[in-house]
Structure formats: C-alpha cells, structure tokens
C-alpha cells in the first residue's frame, strides 16, 4: 500500500555556530489517505520541526519524505508551492487569517490561489464552514 505521507529515517539538524541542535533524529512515519493523526510531545521535542517538514516549509537534513510516492527533494520551489496549495492543509497556532476579511473569504482564499472558479470556491467554502458548525458566522471577521 502506498501511503499519502511517508517519511523514512528523517533527521533535522540546526547549526548554531559550533553547536549542533538535533531537532529530529531518524523519524519514520507513514500516514494513509483519510487518516487523522495528532503530533504530541513535550516542549522542544521536535513537533514544530516535524510539522514544518510535513508542510514542505522546511527540508530534512537527511532521510526521505514522500507525498503520494513522490520525493519532495526532487521538486523545485514552484512545484513545492503547487503541492502545498493542492495537497497540504495547515492550521497554524496563530491562525494567519486576513483580519479584515470574513470567515467565508478567508476559507475561499486558498481556493482562489488554486484557480478554482468563484462559484465553486464559494460553495466549497460554505460547505467547509457548515461542516465545522460555523455557517451562521460566515460573514463575520475572524476577530
């Protein structure tokens, strides 16, 4: 079975002058399509580093990361941006929402970047808000 996400022996080392910080060491993880996964651990255990790698915001120092069987190391910046747009969803702790836009407009934004037509993205955004119980607040700003 090919997994949606497969990381094999992934490590991430940050250099701080003569000091090395091993944020991740030999992490292996497989996630199938449709799986829900929680990344949990104590402060400093590498959760954010792992999420940045999984979100294609950073590259591992060593190991392999495959999305739908394709190694991200074989992708250029444009391909990675397209991959993030089409296959990766991220909810940041600080939300990164457009403060002056409505909840509906914020949900529509990535679909607009993906080139989805206005009618389709509006319908999909409304469905997404309804799915999380926010349909009645679709025209409210994020604050």
Number of C-alpha atoms within 10 A of each C-alpha: 4 13 15 17 17 20 22 15 15 20 21 22 15 12 10 8 6 5 8 10 10 14 16 20 16 13 14 14 13 14 15 14 10 7 8 7 8 5 9 9 9 7 8 9 13 18 16 13 20 21 14 15 18 22 17 19 12 13 20 22 14 15 16 19 25 19 18 14 12 14 13 18 13 9 12 9 9 9 12 17 13 13 16 16 14 13 11 12 10 11 8 8 6 6 9 10 18 14 11 12 16 18 23 24 21 19 20 21 17 15 19 15 11 12 9 15 10 12 8 13 21 19 12 17 21 20 14 16 17 14 10 8 11 16 16 10 14 19 13 14 16 17 10
